[in-house]
Amino acid sequence: MMYLFLILMFFQNAWQTLTPEQCSCSIYVPSEFEYKEQEIPTDIGQIKVYNFAIETEDENNNIYFLNRIVYPEGFIPLDSIQFQDDFLAQSLEETIENLSGVLDYSSEYQFQKNRALKFRITYNQGLTIVKGMYVLRKNELFLIQVFTSSDKALNNDMDLFLNSFKIL
């Protein structure tokens, strides 16, 4: 009887690979995402935003986000690494400001031949952290984030989620 209980618990909490057609990517997730889509008119043209979110009720109480933002063609110059790096840095600054947070660390790197930026931010008077990364591909910006309480910031599920992201 105990073995049946353990098997049921395993399948109830089993992670799976999600490949949303709106995202051209794959990521390993603990359960199904809630999905929302928006179109935002701006001075530079129409921006499309695809949001995927999961709020878990496990021991880590993580909240997982995957966002794909599609900018108008030509907005991000493909031949300017400096512009791309500045764009990623500005995106991170906006995230820090929106959270009224403090940047713990960030680092630029290459992700599947694309410019990327990893980060960790502490906010909510030091009680909450978000770990994440921005990946810039042509006119698309992917934002992958995990939120959790500071006392649970070293849980393996955060890295499992973040490190599983792939652009297809």
N, C-alpha and C positions, 0 to 999 in steps of 0.2 A: 504494500500500500504506500509506503514511504517513497519508493522508487517512482511510482506513478505520479505522486505529488511533485517530485523533483523534475520529472519530464514535463509535466504541465507548466511548471514555473519557467522552465527553460524556453519553451515555445511561446509563452505569453510575453517574455521579455526578449525574444529573438530579434536581432538586428537584421535588416535587409537592405539590399542595394536599391536605391530609388533612381530612376532615370526619367525625369519629367521631360516631356516633349517640348515644353515651353522654354526649356533651359539649355538644351544641348550639352548636358553634363550628367555625371552620375555622382552619387554620394551615399555613404553607408548611414542608415538612420535607425533609431530604436522603434519607431512606429510610423504611422501615416502622417503626412504633412497636411496642414490646413493651407489652402491655396487662395491667393488673391491676385488680381491683375488690375493695373491702372494705366491710363494714358494721361500724361500731364503736358498741357500746352505751355511752352516757354518761349523766350526771345530767340533761342537757337533752333527752335522747331519742336516737334512732338517727341516726348521722351516716354518710353514704355517701361513699366516696372512690373516685374514678376516676383511675388513674395511667397515664400514657403516657410511655415513655422510649425514647431512642435513644442509643446510644454509637457515635460514628463513629470510623473509623480513617483519616481524611483528615489533611492536613497540620496542621489546627488541633486535632485530637483533642477536639472538643467533645462534651459530653454534654448532651442536650436533654431537658427535662422539661415536661410539661403535666399539671397536676393540677386536677381539679374536685372540690370538697368541697361536699356538699349538707347543710345544717343543717336541723333541724326548722322547719316553718312558724312564723313569729312570733318566732323567736330573734333575728333582726336587725330592729330597728324601722326600717321604711322611711321614717318621718317624722323621724328623728334623724340629721342629717349628722354631728353630734358623735360619736354612738355609732359610726357607720360609720367615721369617721376614726380613732377610738381603737381600733377592732377591727383595722383595717389596720395601725396602728402596733404594736399588740401582736403581731400575726402576724409582722411583720418582726422584732421583738425576739426572738421565739421562734426564728426562722430563724437569726439572728445567734448566739444562745446555743447552738443545736444544732450549729452549725459551729465554735464557739469562735472566731468571726471578728470582724472590725472593719468597721464600716460606712464605706464610702468616700463614698457620697452616697445620698440618697433625695429624692423629690419627689412631692407629691400632685398629682393632675390628674383631669380628667374623661375617661372613656373610653366612648364611645357612650352618653352620659348616665348613666354609672355612676361611682361613686367608685373611684379607682385610686391606686396607689402604685408608682413605679419605684424601683429600688435597684441598688446594686452593693456586694458584700461581698468582702473579702479574707480568706483564712484559710489554714490549713496553713502557718503561719510565713511568710506572704507569697508562697507559691509558687502558690496557686490562687485564682481569682476566680469569682464567680457574679454574673451580671447577670440581672435579672428584673423581674417586675411582678406585683402582686396586683390583681385586678379583682373588685369586689364587685357582684353583681347579685341583688337580692332576698335569698333565703336561700342563695345560692351564692357560693363564693369560688373564683376561678380563680387558679392560681399557675403562671406561665410562667417557666422558668429555663433558662439556658445556663451550664454550667461549663466552664472551660478553665484552662490554666496561665497564670500572670501574664505570661510572655513572649509569649503569643499572644492577649492580651486585646483587642487592637485589630483582630481579624479581622472582616470584613464579614458572615460567616455568622451571627454572633451577632445582629446587628441585623436581618438579613434574617428570621430566625426570629421574634424578638420583635415586630418591626413588622408582621408578616403576620397576627398573631392577630386574629380577629374573632368576636364573639358573634353567633350567628344568631337 
